[in-house]
Amino acid sequence: MNASKLIDGKAAAARVLAQVKADVATLKRDGIEPALAVILVGQDPASQVYVRNKILRAEEAGIRSLEHRLSVDTTQSQLLTLIADLNADDSVNGILLQLPLPAQIEETRALQAIAPGKDVDGFHSENVGGLSQGRNVLTPCTPSGCMQLLEDTCGDLSGKHAVVIGRSNIVGKPMAALLLKAHCSVTVVHSRTADARALCRQADIVVAAVGRPRMIDASWLKPGAVVIDVGINRIEEDGRSRLVGDVDFDSALPQVSAITPVPGGVGPMTIAFLMKNTVTAAVQQAHQRSHSEAVCLSIS
């Protein structure tokens, strides 16, 4: 393995979290204590692991975490009531609703109920629309983490041709919007794309987020391309379970100039940017409150 080609997501995430911790300490000196509320509905094992890791990272960064663990038979009305209460609580800066949700709860409606300014996952339509317009809004954590890795690796992204494989609302579409904001030329390929492989071979940057293990091999990649592998797929191989990406790592490695491994690439960045978004939300809310107070004083 050529270690010089590996994009170290763990090290990059540690740098982001160190800055978050420093920012939190500064905010606390100013009387602001960032707080993140996490809602978990049901007992999905993977979700429980994700939530535990998110809460651990929050505590390490000095962010106050609030857990709301709800039973699997929680109604949509009960969940919406909890979200409304958290929206109204000025001591809560970020709200994270862990997905997936039980079948009786409409995911879109629940996500839309979160106040855009507290939507640290960046899934609310107001934030999605703001991102598409190039405005500074809370953006989805995984694409934001991918952008940080790309900027750390490539520097200025202006003029580069980027191909995003996958068009999900969580990764593919916001990833394309962030790349456009960074002045890349962007192509999105998906299941209906004609000759997706040929399009990918033209790309300086390939972001794979399709959810198919080892789908992208060297034949998809231009020599010297930079590859960000968002996929996390569990497979059985040689009698054991292991995680692999959407990219066939061993095939791709000799072809590329840099690539994220799975695990240890994009994954750590997702949680790091969740913490960063929480701090951003806390700062924005503090500014809004101080502005409102100033307006009230000027009126009175």
MIDO-514523 format. One record per residue (C-alpha): residue number from 1; residue in three letters; x negated, y, z negated. Coordinates in Angstrom, 2 decimals. Layout:
N
@nr=NUM; rest=ala; px=X; py=Y; pz=Z
...
***
This chain:
300
@nr=1; rest=met; px=0.00; py=0.00; pz=0.00
@nr=2; rest=asn; px=-1.29; py=3.46; pz=0.92
@nr=3; rest=ala; px=-0.69; py=5.44; pz=-2.25
@nr=4; rest=ser; px=-1.58; py=8.71; pz=-0.50
@nr=5; rest=lys; px=1.60; py=8.37; pz=1.56
@nr=6; rest=leu; px=3.92; py=7.89; pz=-1.43
@nr=7; rest=ile; px=6.14; py=10.77; pz=-2.56
@nr=8; rest=asp; px=6.18; py=10.40; pz=-6.34
@nr=9; rest=gly; px=9.71; py=11.22; pz=-7.48
@nr=10; rest=lys; px=8.93; py=10.47; pz=-11.12
@nr=11; rest=ala; px=6.13; py=13.05; pz=-11.22
@nr=12; rest=ala; px=8.23; py=15.63; pz=-9.36
@nr=13; rest=ala; px=11.17; py=15.07; pz=-11.72
@nr=14; rest=ala; px=8.87; py=15.47; pz=-14.72
@nr=15; rest=arg; px=7.80; py=18.87; pz=-13.39
@nr=16; rest=val; px=11.41; py=19.96; pz=-12.90
@nr=17; rest=leu; px=12.39; py=18.78; pz=-16.38
@nr=18; rest=ala; px=9.40; py=20.54; pz=-17.95
@nr=19; rest=gln; px=10.57; py=23.81; pz=-16.38
@nr=20; rest=val; px=14.15; py=23.12; pz=-17.52
@nr=21; rest=lys; px=12.92; py=22.55; pz=-21.08
@nr=22; rest=ala; px=10.99; py=25.84; pz=-21.00
@nr=23; rest=asp; px=14.04; py=27.66; pz=-19.61
@nr=24; rest=val; px=16.28; py=26.16; pz=-22.31
@nr=25; rest=ala; px=13.88; py=27.33; pz=-25.02
@nr=26; rest=thr; px=13.99; py=30.87; pz=-23.59
@nr=27; rest=leu; px=17.79; py=30.83; pz=-23.44
@nr=28; rest=lys; px=18.03; py=29.64; pz=-27.04
@nr=29; rest=arg; px=15.86; py=32.56; pz=-28.16
@nr=30; rest=asp; px=18.47; py=34.77; pz=-26.48
@nr=31; rest=gly; px=21.27; py=33.02; pz=-28.36
@nr=32; rest=ile; px=22.41; py=30.79; pz=-25.47
@nr=33; rest=glu; px=22.52; py=27.01; pz=-26.04
@nr=34; rest=pro; px=23.19; py=25.18; pz=-22.76
@nr=35; rest=ala; px=25.69; py=22.35; pz=-23.16
@nr=36; rest=leu; px=26.71; py=19.54; pz=-20.82
@nr=37; rest=ala; px=29.95; py=17.58; pz=-21.24
@nr=38; rest=val; px=29.93; py=14.09; pz=-19.72
@nr=39; rest=ile; px=33.18; py=12.23; pz=-19.10
@nr=40; rest=leu; px=33.15; py=8.46; pz=-18.61
@nr=41; rest=val; px=36.43; py=6.68; pz=-17.90
@nr=42; rest=gly; px=36.33; py=2.91; pz=-18.37
@nr=43; rest=gln; px=33.51; py=0.43; pz=-18.98
@nr=44; rest=asp; px=31.73; py=0.16; pz=-15.63
@nr=45; rest=pro; px=28.27; py=-1.21; pz=-16.57
@nr=46; rest=ala; px=26.31; py=0.82; pz=-14.01
@nr=47; rest=ser; px=28.14; py=4.01; pz=-15.01
@nr=48; rest=gln; px=27.32; py=3.39; pz=-18.65
@nr=49; rest=val; px=23.63; py=3.12; pz=-17.80
@nr=50; rest=tyr; px=23.76; py=6.33; pz=-15.73
@nr=51; rest=val; px=25.54; py=8.22; pz=-18.49
@nr=52; rest=arg; px=23.10; py=7.01; pz=-21.13
@nr=53; rest=asn; px=20.14; py=8.15; pz=-18.99
@nr=54; rest=lys; px=21.72; py=11.55; pz=-18.32
@nr=55; rest=ile; px=22.39; py=12.15; pz=-22.00
@nr=56; rest=leu; px=18.84; py=11.10; pz=-22.89
@nr=57; rest=arg; px=17.34; py=13.53; pz=-20.36
@nr=58; rest=ala; px=19.60; py=16.31; pz=-21.64
@nr=59; rest=glu; px=18.47; py=15.77; pz=-25.22
@nr=60; rest=glu; px=14.81; py=15.72; pz=-24.17
@nr=61; rest=ala; px=15.29; py=19.05; pz=-22.41
@nr=62; rest=gly; px=17.05; py=20.60; pz=-25.41
@nr=63; rest=ile; px=20.48; py=20.65; pz=-23.73
@nr=64; rest=arg; px=23.37; py=19.87; pz=-26.05
@nr=65; rest=ser; px=25.30; py=16.88; pz=-24.72
@nr=66; rest=leu; px=28.95; py=16.06; pz=-25.40
@nr=67; rest=glu; px=30.20; py=12.56; pz=-24.60
@nr=68; rest=his; px=33.83; py=11.86; pz=-23.79
@nr=69; rest=arg; px=34.30; py=8.11; pz=-23.36
@nr=70; rest=leu; px=37.85; py=7.35; pz=-22.27
@nr=71; rest=ser; px=39.59; py=3.98; pz=-21.98
@nr=72; rest=val; px=40.06; py=2.33; pz=-18.60
@nr=73; rest=asp; px=43.84; py=2.89; pz=-18.80
@nr=74; rest=thr; px=43.51; py=6.67; pz=-19.25
@nr=75; rest=thr; px=46.14; py=8.46; pz=-17.17
@nr=76; rest=gln; px=45.41; py=11.18; pz=-14.67
@nr=77; rest=ser; px=47.36; py=13.63; pz=-16.82
@nr=78; rest=gln; px=45.22; py=12.82; pz=-19.87
@nr=79; rest=leu; px=42.01; py=13.29; pz=-17.89
@nr=80; rest=leu; px=43.19; py=16.59; pz=-16.41
@nr=81; rest=thr; px=44.11; py=17.84; pz=-19.89
@nr=82; rest=leu; px=40.60; py=17.07; pz=-21.16
@nr=83; rest=ile; px=39.02; py=18.82; pz=-18.16
@nr=84; rest=ala; px=41.23; py=21.89; pz=-18.73
@nr=85; rest=asp; px=40.14; py=22.01; pz=-22.38
@nr=86; rest=leu; px=36.46; py=21.83; pz=-21.37
@nr=87; rest=asn; px=36.98; py=24.53; pz=-18.73
@nr=88; rest=ala; px=38.40; py=26.81; pz=-21.42
@nr=89; rest=asp; px=35.58; py=26.11; pz=-23.91
@nr=90; rest=asp; px=32.93; py=28.83; pz=-23.54
@nr=91; rest=ser; px=30.41; py=26.69; pz=-25.42
@nr=92; rest=val; px=30.46; py=24.11; pz=-22.57
@nr=93; rest=asn; px=28.44; py=25.16; pz=-19.53
@nr=94; rest=gly; px=28.55; py=22.03; pz=-17.36
@nr=95; rest=ile; px=31.10; py=19.27; pz=-16.84
@nr=96; rest=leu; px=30.09; py=15.97; pz=-15.27
@nr=97; rest=leu; px=32.78; py=13.42; pz=-14.37
@nr=98; rest=gln; px=31.07; py=10.07; pz=-13.86
@nr=99; rest=leu; px=32.23; py=8.21; pz=-10.75
@nr=100; rest=pro; px=33.77; py=5.83; pz=-9.83
@nr=101; rest=leu; px=37.12; py=6.34; pz=-11.56
@nr=102; rest=pro; px=39.80; py=3.72; pz=-12.25
@nr=103; rest=ala; px=42.35; py=3.21; pz=-9.48
@nr=104; rest=gln; px=45.16; py=5.12; pz=-11.23
@nr=105; rest=ile; px=43.17; py=8.39; pz=-11.13
@nr=106; rest=glu; px=42.90; py=10.42; pz=-7.93
@nr=107; rest=glu; px=39.22; py=11.26; pz=-7.62
@nr=108; rest=thr; px=39.61; py=14.37; pz=-5.48
@nr=109; rest=arg; px=42.21; py=15.91; pz=-7.78
@nr=110; rest=ala; px=40.09; py=15.25; pz=-10.86
@nr=111; rest=leu; px=36.96; py=16.79; pz=-9.31
@nr=112; rest=gln; px=38.91; py=19.80; pz=-8.07
@nr=113; rest=ala; px=40.16; py=20.40; pz=-11.63
@nr=114; rest=ile; px=36.64; py=21.19; pz=-12.85
@nr=115; rest=ala; px=35.94; py=24.94; pz=-12.86
@nr=116; rest=pro; px=33.51; py=25.69; pz=-9.97
@nr=117; rest=gly; px=31.14; py=27.50; pz=-12.32
@nr=118; rest=lys; px=30.89; py=24.38; pz=-14.52
@nr=119; rest=asp; px=30.77; py=21.91; pz=-11.62
@nr=120; rest=val; px=27.17; py=20.78; pz=-12.11
@nr=121; rest=asp; px=27.65; py=17.96; pz=-9.57
@nr=122; rest=gly; px=28.47; py=20.54; pz=-6.88
@nr=123; rest=phe; px=31.52; py=18.59; pz=-5.65
@nr=124; rest=his; px=34.23; py=21.27; pz=-5.98
@nr=125; rest=ser; px=35.47; py=22.56; pz=-2.62
@nr=126; rest=glu; px=34.52; py=26.12; pz=-3.60
@nr=127; rest=asn; px=30.91; py=25.06; pz=-4.08
@nr=128; rest=val; px=30.98; py=22.89; pz=-0.95
@nr=129; rest=gly; px=32.28; py=25.84; pz=1.06
@nr=130; rest=gly; px=29.74; py=28.19; pz=-0.48
@nr=131; rest=leu; px=26.92; py=25.84; pz=0.47
@nr=132; rest=ser; px=28.15; py=25.62; pz=4.07
@nr=133; rest=gln; px=28.05; py=29.44; pz=4.19
@nr=134; rest=gly; px=24.51; py=29.53; pz=2.80
@nr=135; rest=arg; px=25.54; py=31.12; pz=-0.50
@nr=136; rest=asn; px=23.82; py=30.42; pz=-3.82
@nr=137; rest=val; px=26.20; py=27.98; pz=-5.51
@nr=138; rest=leu; px=25.87; py=24.85; pz=-7.62
@nr=139; rest=thr; px=24.79; py=22.17; pz=-5.15
@nr=140; rest=pro; px=24.90; py=18.35; pz=-5.38
@nr=141; rest=cys; px=22.01; py=16.99; pz=-7.41
@nr=142; rest=thr; px=20.72; py=14.27; pz=-5.10
@nr=143; rest=pro; px=20.40; py=16.46; pz=-1.96
@nr=144; rest=ser; px=18.87; py=19.23; pz=-4.08
@nr=145; rest=gly; px=16.30; py=16.78; pz=-5.41
@nr=146; rest=cys; px=15.55; py=15.61; pz=-1.87
@nr=147; rest=met; px=14.93; py=19.20; pz=-0.81
@nr=148; rest=gln; px=12.48; py=19.70; pz=-3.66
@nr=149; rest=leu; px=10.56; py=16.58; pz=-2.60
@nr=150; rest=leu; px=10.48; py=17.79; pz=1.00
@nr=151; rest=glu; px=9.27; py=21.26; pz=0.05
@nr=152; rest=asp; px=6.60; py=19.78; pz=-2.24
@nr=153; rest=thr; px=5.45; py=17.50; pz=0.59
@nr=154; rest=cys; px=5.84; py=19.69; pz=3.69
@nr=155; rest=gly; px=5.78; py=23.26; pz=2.43
@nr=156; rest=asp; px=7.76; py=25.54; pz=4.75
@nr=157; rest=leu; px=10.46; py=23.50; pz=6.52
@nr=158; rest=ser; px=11.33; py=26.18; pz=9.10
@nr=159; rest=gly; px=11.64; py=24.84; pz=12.63
@nr=160; rest=lys; px=11.29; py=21.17; pz=11.72
@nr=161; rest=his; px=13.72; py=18.68; pz=13.22
@nr=162; rest=ala; px=15.52; py=16.75; pz=10.49
@nr=163; rest=val; px=17.80; py=13.75; pz=11.00
@nr=164; rest=val; px=20.22; py=12.80; pz=8.22
@nr=165; rest=ile; px=21.49; py=9.24; pz=8.46
@nr=166; rest=gly; px=24.92; py=9.15; pz=6.82
@nr=167; rest=arg; px=27.71; py=11.71; pz=6.46
@nr=168; rest=ser; px=29.06; py=11.19; pz=2.93
@nr=169; rest=asn; px=30.42; py=14.14; pz=0.98
@nr=170; rest=ile; px=28.00; py=13.38; pz=-1.86
@nr=171; rest=val; px=24.72; py=13.19; pz=0.08
@nr=172; rest=gly; px=24.86; py=13.36; pz=3.88
@nr=173; rest=lys; px=26.91; py=16.51; pz=4.47
@nr=174; rest=pro; px=25.37; py=18.66; pz=1.70
@nr=175; rest=met; px=21.90; py=17.42; pz=2.70
@nr=176; rest=ala; px=22.49; py=18.68; pz=6.23
@nr=177; rest=ala; px=23.70; py=22.03; pz=4.89
@nr=178; rest=leu; px=20.63; py=22.46; pz=2.66
@nr=179; rest=leu; px=18.30; py=21.61; pz=5.54
@nr=180; rest=leu; px=20.06; py=24.18; pz=7.72
@nr=181; rest=lys; px=19.67; py=26.74; pz=4.94
@nr=182; rest=ala; px=15.92; py=25.95; pz=5.01
@nr=183; rest=his; px=15.91; py=26.75; pz=8.77
@nr=184; rest=cys; px=15.56; py=23.18; pz=10.03
@nr=185; rest=ser; px=17.17; py=21.94; pz=13.22
@nr=186; rest=val; px=19.51; py=19.26; pz=11.91
@nr=187; rest=thr; px=21.07; py=16.16; pz=13.46
@nr=188; rest=val; px=23.50; py=13.96; pz=11.52
@nr=189; rest=val; px=23.82; py=10.37; pz=12.72
@nr=190; rest=his; px=26.44; py=7.91; pz=11.52
@nr=191; rest=ser; px=28.31; py=4.73; pz=12.45
@nr=192; rest=arg; px=29.82; py=6.30; pz=15.60
@nr=193; rest=thr; px=26.60; py=7.89; pz=16.88
@nr=194; rest=ala; px=25.41; py=6.69; pz=20.27
@nr=195; rest=asp; px=21.80; py=5.46; pz=20.11
@nr=196; rest=ala; px=21.10; py=6.68; pz=16.57
@nr=197; rest=arg; px=17.68; py=5.03; pz=16.68
@nr=198; rest=ala; px=16.54; py=7.22; pz=19.60
@nr=199; rest=leu; px=17.70; py=10.37; pz=17.84
@nr=200; rest=cys; px=15.84; py=9.41; pz=14.67
@nr=201; rest=arg; px=12.63; py=8.81; pz=16.62
@nr=202; rest=gln; px=12.61; py=12.51; pz=17.53
@nr=203; rest=ala; px=12.70; py=13.67; pz=13.89
@nr=204; rest=asp; px=9.94; py=15.24; pz=11.83
@nr=205; rest=ile; px=12.05; py=14.48; pz=8.73
@nr=206; rest=val; px=14.38; py=11.52; pz=8.21
@nr=207; rest=val; px=16.76; py=11.37; pz=5.25
@nr=208; rest=ala; px=18.36; py=7.92; pz=4.98
@nr=209; rest=ala; px=21.61; py=7.84; pz=3.01
@nr=210; rest=val; px=23.69; py=5.14; pz=4.62
@nr=211; rest=gly; px=23.91; py=2.42; pz=1.94
@nr=212; rest=arg; px=22.60; py=-0.47; pz=4.06
@nr=213; rest=pro; px=19.52; py=-2.25; pz=2.74
@nr=214; rest=arg; px=16.39; py=-1.93; pz=4.91
@nr=215; rest=met; px=18.36; py=-0.77; pz=7.94
@nr=216; rest=ile; px=15.70; py=1.75; pz=9.04
@nr=217; rest=asp; px=12.47; py=0.15; pz=10.19
@nr=218; rest=ala; px=9.42; py=1.52; pz=12.03
@nr=219; rest=ser; px=11.26; py=1.46; pz=15.36
@nr=220; rest=trp; px=13.49; py=4.29; pz=14.08
@nr=221; rest=leu; px=10.60; py=6.56; pz=13.11
@nr=222; rest=lys; px=8.31; py=8.95; pz=14.95
@nr=223; rest=pro; px=4.65; py=8.53; pz=14.00
@nr=224; rest=gly; px=3.86; py=10.96; pz=11.20
@nr=225; rest=ala; px=7.48; py=11.49; pz=10.13
@nr=226; rest=val; px=8.34; py=12.28; pz=6.52
@nr=227; rest=val; px=10.98; py=9.89; pz=5.14
@nr=228; rest=ile; px=13.29; py=10.45; pz=2.18
@nr=229; rest=asp; px=15.08; py=7.21; pz=1.27
@nr=230; rest=val; px=18.21; py=7.91; pz=-0.77
@nr=231; rest=gly; px=19.50; py=4.33; pz=-0.62
@nr=232; rest=ile; px=19.64; py=2.19; pz=-3.75
@nr=233; rest=asn; px=20.74; py=-1.33; pz=-2.82
@nr=234; rest=arg; px=20.56; py=-4.39; pz=-5.05
@nr=235; rest=ile; px=19.68; py=-7.58; pz=-3.19
@nr=236; rest=glu; px=18.79; py=-11.16; pz=-4.08
@nr=237; rest=glu; px=15.38; py=-12.13; pz=-2.75
@nr=238; rest=asp; px=13.06; py=-15.00; pz=-3.64
@nr=239; rest=gly; px=15.40; py=-16.04; pz=-6.42
@nr=240; rest=arg; px=15.48; py=-12.67; pz=-8.15
@nr=241; rest=ser; px=17.44; py=-9.45; pz=-8.01
@nr=242; rest=arg; px=15.66; py=-6.33; pz=-6.85
@nr=243; rest=leu; px=16.35; py=-2.79; pz=-5.68
@nr=244; rest=val; px=15.54; py=-1.73; pz=-2.13
@nr=245; rest=gly; px=16.27; py=1.37; pz=-0.09
@nr=246; rest=asp; px=17.94; py=1.98; pz=3.24
@nr=247; rest=val; px=14.45; py=2.03; pz=4.77
@nr=248; rest=asp; px=12.39; py=-1.11; pz=5.34
@nr=249; rest=phe; px=9.50; py=0.23; pz=3.30
@nr=250; rest=asp; px=6.81; py=-2.23; pz=4.40
@nr=251; rest=ser; px=7.64; py=-1.71; pz=8.08
@nr=252; rest=ala; px=7.86; py=2.08; pz=7.80
@nr=253; rest=leu; px=4.76; py=2.74; pz=5.68
@nr=254; rest=pro; px=2.12; py=2.46; pz=8.45
@nr=255; rest=gln; px=4.20; py=4.70; pz=10.73
@nr=256; rest=val; px=4.95; py=7.67; pz=8.44
@nr=257; rest=ser; px=2.93; py=10.47; pz=6.88
@nr=258; rest=ala; px=4.92; py=10.36; pz=3.63
@nr=259; rest=ile; px=7.79; py=8.30; pz=2.18
@nr=260; rest=thr; px=9.73; py=7.93; pz=-1.06
@nr=261; rest=pro; px=9.63; py=4.49; pz=-2.68
@nr=262; rest=val; px=12.70; py=2.75; pz=-4.12
@nr=263; rest=pro; px=12.84; py=2.83; pz=-7.06
@nr=264; rest=gly; px=10.79; py=5.81; pz=-8.22
@nr=265; rest=gly; px=11.56; py=8.23; pz=-5.42
@nr=266; rest=val; px=14.83; py=10.14; pz=-5.17
@nr=267; rest=gly; px=16.52; py=8.59; pz=-8.23
@nr=268; rest=pro; px=14.64; py=10.50; pz=-10.96
@nr=269; rest=met; px=15.23; py=13.78; pz=-9.10
@nr=270; rest=thr; px=19.01; py=13.40; pz=-9.27
@nr=271; rest=ile; px=19.08; py=13.55; pz=-13.07
@nr=272; rest=ala; px=16.43; py=16.29; pz=-13.15
@nr=273; rest=phe; px=18.58; py=18.51; pz=-10.94
@nr=274; rest=leu; px=21.65; py=17.77; pz=-13.03
@nr=275; rest=met; px=19.77; py=19.35; pz=-15.93
@nr=276; rest=lys; px=18.61; py=22.23; pz=-13.73
@nr=277; rest=asn; px=22.19; py=22.86; pz=-12.59
@nr=278; rest=thr; px=23.36; py=22.91; pz=-16.21
@nr=279; rest=val; px=20.83; py=25.63; pz=-17.05
@nr=280; rest=thr; px=21.78; py=27.57; pz=-13.91
@nr=281; rest=ala; px=25.45; py=27.36; pz=-14.91
@nr=282; rest=ala; px=24.66; py=28.56; pz=-18.44
@nr=283; rest=val; px=22.77; py=31.59; pz=-17.09
@nr=284; rest=gln; px=25.51; py=32.48; pz=-14.62
@nr=285; rest=gln; px=28.22; py=32.22; pz=-17.27
@nr=286; rest=ala; px=26.25; py=34.39; pz=-19.69
@nr=287; rest=his; px=25.88; py=37.05; pz=-16.98
@nr=288; rest=gln; px=29.59; py=36.90; pz=-16.20
@nr=289; rest=arg; px=30.50; py=37.31; pz=-19.89
@nr=290; rest=ser; px=28.13; py=40.25; pz=-20.34
@nr=291; rest=his; px=29.55; py=41.89; pz=-17.20
@nr=292; rest=ser; px=33.13; py=41.39; pz=-18.43
@nr=293; rest=glu; px=32.23; py=42.88; pz=-21.79
@nr=294; rest=ala; px=30.63; py=45.87; pz=-20.08
@nr=295; rest=val; px=33.74; py=46.39; pz=-17.95
@nr=296; rest=cys; px=35.97; py=46.22; pz=-21.04
@nr=297; rest=leu; px=33.80; py=48.78; pz=-22.84
@nr=298; rest=ser; px=33.89; py=51.16; pz=-19.88
@nr=299; rest=ile; px=37.69; py=50.88; pz=-19.67
@nr=300; rest=ser; px=38.20; py=51.43; pz=-23.37
***
